[in-house]
Amino acid sequence: MSNKNLIQERETLPIIGMSRFSQFKKFLPLSREKFRQLSKVGKAPQGIRMGSRLTMYSNEELHRFLANPLMYVSEVK
């Protein structure tokens, strides 16, 4: 067995760019529906619709939210 199989890489959320919910859900203690509800009232990052079945989220905003989820307020653009 090689050493490559024994080393596990730590997954991180990129600082810049956009991510789907499935890409950052492992960092959240919330379900998709609860995150959507918080987003709707401005207590979580707002999604950007890219199509009828695709919503992307700004990684910068996600990092702000994950740093302090209780005090997060969505910026209105």
Protein Blocks (a to p, Z undefined) as FASTA:
>chain_A
ZZklmpccdddddfbdcddfklmmmmpccdfklmmmmmmnopaccdddfbfkbccddfkl
mmmmmmommlgccddZZ
